[in-house]
Amino acid sequence: MQVDAIQRTYRRWAPVYDLAFGRITEGGRILAARHVNSQGGSVLEVGIGTGLALSFYSPKVQITGIDVSAEMLSAAELRAKKLGLRNVAGLHKMDARAIDLPDASFDHVAAMHIMSVVPEPERVLEEMARLCRPGGSVLIANHFAGRAEGWSFAEKLAAPMANLLGWHADFAIDRVLGHPGLKLEESQQVRPFGMMTFLRFRRVE
Ligand SMILES: C[S@@+](CC[C@H](N)C(=O)[O-])C[C@H]1O[C@@H](n2cnc3c(N)ncnc32)[C@H](O)[C@@H]1O
């Protein structure tokens, strides 16, 4: 999907996204926040959406989010306000393929359920690696083709979600594994039914 189509899709989904997809996709967000909280520091969420992970972070973690959808970002802003969060450093309308922030600005860079939506995931991965400080972590939660435990059932469950959210249901994990500056340190299947995969990389020099 091109960015204008993504913006149209998420303009429609923003009011009901949490209800429709919040619980089913929460496993990856929980694992990412748990890792960030255990290390502390700052996190950039790429494609933060409605900010469903915001409440999972420790108040000591400084959070920045970017997204191309103004409506999804507004929902994230509202959530931060309702929760009275004081650790949200900024929520910016930016394209994940060209993020207007300096190199090595964050201790952690996370992308939950966005890599199979964006038109050029390799460019997004490059940006994530650029923005993460050496020794920091890059975290990805996504559905990847053929990875689920109860494969056929989980794939059947993922397929309609993929269509609704503009995901590429056939998105291969190899597309996020080849970056020379990112060393894979953890990979695990996530509920429900191992439908999602959580990946944790270390940013190497
Ligand atoms: C499936 S939602 C996931 C939202 C959130 N990360 C979550 O886990 O609930 C995908 C998000 O990626 C955003 N997105 C898609 N393409 C993008 C791009 N090129 N740059 C920034 N955000 C993008 C969409 O606007 C949407 O908010």
The ligand as a Tripos MOL2 file, in Angstrom:
@<TRIPOS>MOLECULE
LIG
   27    29     1     0     0
SMALL
NO_CHARGES

@<TRIPOS>ATOM
      1 C1         -1.5160   -2.1780   12.3840 C.3       1 LIG1
      2 S1         -1.2000   -0.5410   12.9270 S.3       1 LIG1
      3 C2         -0.1670   -0.8320   14.3430 C.3       1 LIG1
      4 C3         -0.2070    0.2980   15.3410 C.3       1 LIG1
      5 C4          0.5610    0.0280   16.6420 C.3       1 LIG1
      6 N1          1.9770   -0.1210   16.4190 N.3       1 LIG1
      7 C5         -0.0160   -1.1780   17.3190 C.2       1 LIG1
      8 O1          0.7390   -2.1390   17.5900 O.co2     1 LIG1
      9 O2         -1.2100   -1.1670   17.6220 O.co2     1 LIG1
     10 C6         -0.0470    0.0480   11.7170 C.3       1 LIG1
     11 C7          0.3390    1.5100   11.9270 C.3       1 LIG1
     12 O3          1.4400    1.8240   11.0670 O.3       1 LIG1
     13 C8          1.2420    3.1180   10.5650 C.3       1 LIG1
     14 N2          2.0240    3.2630    9.3430 N.ar      1 LIG1
     15 C9          1.8870    2.5990    8.1790 C.ar      1 LIG1
     16 N3          2.8000    3.0010    7.2840 N.ar      1 LIG1
     17 C10         3.5530    3.9400    7.8880 C.ar      1 LIG1
     18 C11         4.6710    4.7300    7.4840 C.ar      1 LIG1
     19 N4          5.1860    4.6440    6.2520 N.pl3     1 LIG1
     20 N5          5.2040    5.5950    8.3820 N.ar      1 LIG1
     21 C12         4.6970    5.6980    9.6430 C.ar      1 LIG1
     22 N6          3.6280    4.9880   10.0710 N.ar      1 LIG1
     23 C13         3.0730    4.1120    9.2170 C.ar      1 LIG1
     24 C14        -0.2690    3.1880   10.3300 C.3       1 LIG1
     25 O4         -0.7240    4.5130   10.1890 O.3       1 LIG1
     26 C15        -0.7880    2.4880   11.5790 C.3       1 LIG1
     27 O5         -0.9830    3.3940   12.6460 O.3       1 LIG1
@<TRIPOS>BOND
     1     1     2 1
     2     2     3 1
     3     2    10 1
     4     3     4 1
     5     4     5 1
     6     5     6 1
     7     5     7 1
     8     7     8 2
     9     7     9 1
    10    10    11 1
    11    11    12 1
    12    11    26 1
    13    12    13 1
    14    13    14 1
    15    13    24 1
    16    14    15 ar
    17    14    23 ar
    18    15    16 ar
    19    16    17 ar
    20    17    18 ar
    21    17    23 ar
    22    18    19 1
    23    18    20 ar
    24    20    21 ar
    25    21    22 ar
    26    22    23 ar
    27    24    25 1
    28    24    26 1
    29    26    27 1
@<TRIPOS>SUBSTRUCTURE
     1 LIG1         1 GROUP 0 **** ****
